[in-house]
Amino acid sequence: MAPKEKTNQHLMRKLFTAVAPRYDLVTRLFSFGMDRRWKTTGVAGASLRPNSRALDLACGTGDFSRLLRRTHAASHVVALDLTEPMLRLAKADGAAEAVCADAACLPFAAGTFDCVLVGYGLRNFPHLNQTLAEIQRVTKPGGLLVSLDFFLPENRVFRPLYLGYLFVQGAFWGLLLHGKPRIYTYIWDSVRSFLSMGEFSSLLRTAGFSEVRSRGFVLGGIAVHWARR
């Protein structure tokens, strides 16, 4: 592994180790309490079979895993994250299997999963194309990628207002919860250098996915994508 990749991994682990205890709270605050509804939309749109095998990639505290256990009780769900404190929270809440690994080098055989779900993770991966290739590799032919994430709004007038909101919210909650205003501005920082939901759809097609669908929220600042392997 190159020194830069090691540095990126170290920084991501350090950041998400610090925010793990309050990660769910901040997610709800940033999403105006609509985060669970968006994830439910993502799972519902996947139309999974009852006995599906799913990967909750960059699982955080395991929201997608919990949702799948409620809606598809017979499914087997693997929760994977780079940060052990996040995995401990996911495991404590009953995750069937928890794995600590890098999304760009998944420790699974080809064609293992019927579905890979990613909540707020793809924009944080330093090697997005490599990660998408890994997702394709571990997904069965005909299987699905379901992603929920922040995006740059298409509307150029709304875009700076949205980014300003993310920065101010991040600074406020970082100061209030951690005494560090910049700790949650990583969301603003990652979004401002990311893509719009339309651009991400095009990237998925370029990466080899088909039947790419999306549904936007908050004027395109949040979106769910479905894409078939």
C-alpha positions as CSV (number, residue, x, y, z in Angstrom):
1,M,0.0,0.0,0.0
2,A,1.4,3.4,-1.0
3,P,2.2,6.0,1.8
4,K,-0.6,8.3,0.6
5,E,-3.2,5.5,0.8
6,K,-2.0,4.7,4.4
7,T,-2.3,8.3,5.3
8,N,-5.9,8.5,3.9
9,Q,-6.9,5.3,5.8
10,H,-5.3,6.7,9.0
11,L,-7.2,10.0,8.7
12,M,-10.5,8.4,7.9
13,R,-10.1,6.0,10.9
14,K,-9.2,8.9,13.2
15,L,-12.1,11.0,12.1
16,F,-14.8,8.3,12.3
17,T,-13.5,6.9,15.5
18,A,-14.0,10.4,17.0
19,V,-17.6,10.8,15.6
20,A,-18.8,7.2,16.1
21,P,-20.6,7.8,19.4
22,R,-22.7,10.6,18.0
23,Y,-22.8,9.6,14.4
24,D,-26.5,8.6,14.3
25,L,-27.5,11.8,16.1
26,V,-25.6,14.0,13.7
27,T,-27.0,12.1,10.7
28,R,-30.5,12.7,11.9
29,L,-29.8,16.4,12.5
30,F,-28.3,17.0,9.1
31,S,-31.1,15.2,7.3
32,F,-33.9,17.0,9.2
33,G,-34.9,13.5,10.6
34,M,-35.5,12.1,7.0
35,D,-32.5,9.9,6.9
36,R,-34.4,6.7,7.8
37,R,-37.1,7.4,5.2
38,W,-34.4,7.8,2.5
39,K,-32.8,4.5,3.5
40,T,-36.2,2.8,3.5
41,T,-36.7,4.2,0.0
42,G,-33.4,2.7,-1.1
43,V,-34.2,-0.8,0.2
44,A,-37.7,-0.8,-1.1
45,G,-36.5,0.2,-4.6
46,A,-34.1,-2.7,-4.6
47,S,-37.0,-5.3,-4.5
48,L,-34.7,-7.9,-2.8
49,R,-35.7,-11.5,-2.4
50,P,-36.4,-12.7,1.2
51,N,-33.2,-14.8,1.4
52,S,-30.8,-12.3,-0.2
53,R,-27.2,-12.0,0.8
54,A,-26.3,-8.3,1.3
55,L,-23.3,-6.2,2.1
56,D,-23.7,-3.0,4.1
57,L,-20.5,-1.3,2.9
58,A,-19.1,1.6,4.9
59,C,-21.8,0.6,7.3
60,G,-21.2,3.1,10.1
61,T,-23.4,2.1,13.0
62,G,-25.3,-0.4,10.8
63,D,-28.5,1.5,9.8
64,F,-28.9,-0.4,6.5
65,S,-28.2,-3.7,8.3
66,R,-30.9,-3.0,10.9
67,L,-33.4,-2.0,8.2
68,L,-32.7,-5.2,6.2
69,R,-33.2,-7.3,9.3
70,R,-36.6,-5.7,9.9
71,T,-37.8,-6.0,6.3
72,H,-36.0,-9.1,5.1
73,A,-35.5,-11.2,8.2
74,A,-34.3,-14.3,6.3
75,S,-31.5,-12.4,4.5
76,H,-27.9,-12.6,5.6
77,V,-26.3,-9.2,6.0
78,V,-22.6,-8.5,6.3
79,A,-21.6,-5.1,7.8
80,L,-18.2,-3.8,6.7
81,D,-16.4,-0.6,7.8
82,L,-12.9,0.7,8.1
83,T,-13.4,1.9,11.6
84,E,-13.6,-0.6,14.5
85,P,-15.6,1.7,16.9
86,M,-18.3,2.0,14.2
87,L,-18.3,-1.8,13.8
88,R,-18.6,-2.4,17.5
89,L,-21.8,-0.2,17.5
90,A,-23.2,-2.1,14.5
91,K,-22.3,-5.5,16.1
92,A,-23.8,-4.5,19.4
93,D,-27.1,-3.8,17.7
94,G,-27.2,-7.3,16.3
95,A,-25.4,-7.2,13.0
96,A,-25.2,-10.8,11.7
97,E,-21.5,-10.4,10.7
98,A,-19.1,-7.5,11.1
99,V,-15.9,-7.2,9.0
100,C,-13.2,-4.5,9.3
101,A,-11.7,-3.9,5.8
102,D,-11.0,-1.3,3.1
103,A,-13.7,-0.8,0.5
104,A,-11.1,-0.7,-2.2
105,C,-10.0,-4.2,-1.4
106,L,-13.0,-6.3,-0.3
107,P,-12.2,-9.6,1.4
108,F,-14.9,-11.6,-0.4
109,A,-15.0,-13.9,-3.4
110,A,-16.5,-12.8,-6.7
111,G,-20.3,-12.9,-6.9
112,T,-20.8,-13.2,-3.2
113,F,-23.7,-10.7,-2.7
114,D,-27.1,-10.1,-4.2
115,C,-27.0,-6.4,-3.1
116,V,-24.4,-3.9,-1.9
117,L,-25.7,-1.0,0.0
118,V,-23.7,2.2,0.8
119,G,-24.9,4.9,3.1
120,Y,-23.0,8.2,2.8
121,G,-19.8,6.4,2.0
122,L,-18.9,6.6,-1.7
123,R,-18.0,10.3,-1.7
124,N,-15.4,9.6,1.1
125,F,-13.6,6.9,-0.8
126,P,-10.2,8.2,-2.1
127,H,-10.3,5.7,-5.0
128,L,-13.9,5.8,-6.1
129,N,-13.4,4.0,-9.4
130,Q,-11.5,1.2,-7.8
131,T,-14.2,0.8,-5.1
132,L,-16.9,0.6,-7.8
133,A,-14.9,-2.1,-9.5
134,E,-14.7,-4.0,-6.2
135,I,-18.4,-3.6,-5.7
136,Q,-19.0,-5.0,-9.1
137,R,-16.7,-7.9,-8.5
138,V,-18.4,-9.1,-5.2
139,T,-21.9,-8.6,-6.6
140,K,-23.6,-11.5,-8.4
141,P,-24.5,-10.9,-12.0
142,G,-27.9,-9.1,-12.0
143,G,-27.3,-7.9,-8.4
144,L,-27.7,-4.3,-7.3
145,L,-25.8,-1.4,-5.8
146,V,-27.9,0.8,-3.7
147,S,-26.3,4.1,-2.6
148,L,-27.6,7.0,-0.5
149,D,-25.3,10.1,-0.4
150,F,-24.9,13.8,-0.4
151,F,-24.4,15.5,-3.8
152,L,-23.7,18.8,-5.4
153,P,-27.1,20.3,-6.4
154,E,-27.6,20.7,-10.1
155,N,-29.0,24.2,-9.5
156,R,-26.0,26.6,-9.6
157,V,-28.0,29.2,-7.5
158,F,-28.9,26.7,-4.8
159,R,-25.5,25.0,-4.7
160,P,-23.6,27.7,-2.6
161,L,-26.5,28.0,-0.2
162,Y,-26.5,24.2,0.3
163,L,-22.8,24.1,0.8
164,G,-23.0,27.0,3.2
165,Y,-25.7,25.2,5.2
166,L,-23.5,22.1,5.4
167,F,-20.5,24.1,6.6
168,V,-22.5,26.1,9.3
169,Q,-24.3,23.0,10.5
170,G,-21.1,21.0,10.7
171,A,-19.3,23.8,12.6
172,F,-22.1,24.3,15.0
173,W,-22.6,20.6,16.0
174,G,-18.8,20.0,16.0
175,L,-18.4,22.8,18.5
176,L,-21.4,21.8,20.6
177,L,-20.7,18.1,20.7
178,H,-16.9,17.9,20.5
179,G,-15.5,21.4,21.2
180,K,-14.1,21.2,17.7
181,P,-15.9,23.3,15.0
182,R,-14.2,21.6,12.1
183,I,-14.9,18.0,13.0
184,Y,-18.2,17.7,11.1
185,T,-17.2,20.1,8.3
186,Y,-15.7,17.0,6.6
187,I,-19.3,16.6,5.1
188,W,-19.1,20.0,3.5
189,D,-15.5,19.4,2.4
190,S,-16.3,16.0,0.8
191,V,-19.5,17.3,-1.0
192,R,-17.9,20.4,-2.5
193,S,-15.4,18.3,-4.3
194,F,-17.9,15.5,-5.3
195,L,-20.4,15.2,-8.1
196,S,-24.0,16.0,-8.8
197,M,-26.5,13.1,-8.8
198,G,-26.7,13.2,-12.6
199,E,-22.9,13.1,-12.9
200,F,-22.8,10.2,-10.5
201,S,-25.4,8.3,-12.6
202,S,-23.1,8.8,-15.6
203,L,-20.1,7.6,-13.6
204,L,-22.0,4.4,-12.7
205,R,-22.8,3.7,-16.4
206,T,-19.2,4.4,-17.4
207,A,-18.1,1.9,-14.6
208,G,-20.2,-0.8,-16.3
209,F,-23.4,-0.7,-14.3
210,S,-26.8,-0.8,-16.1
211,E,-30.4,0.1,-15.3
212,V,-29.1,3.1,-13.3
213,R,-32.0,4.9,-11.5
214,S,-32.0,7.7,-9.0
215,R,-34.3,9.7,-6.8
216,G,-33.3,13.1,-5.5
217,F,-34.2,14.9,-2.3
218,V,-33.4,18.4,-1.1
219,L,-33.2,19.8,-4.6
220,G,-30.6,17.1,-5.5
221,G,-28.4,17.6,-2.5
222,I,-29.3,14.1,-1.4
223,A,-30.0,11.2,-3.7
224,V,-30.6,7.4,-3.7
225,H,-29.1,5.5,-6.7
226,W,-29.9,2.0,-7.8
227,A,-27.6,0.3,-10.4
228,R,-27.5,-3.2,-11.6
229,R,-24.3,-5.3,-12.0
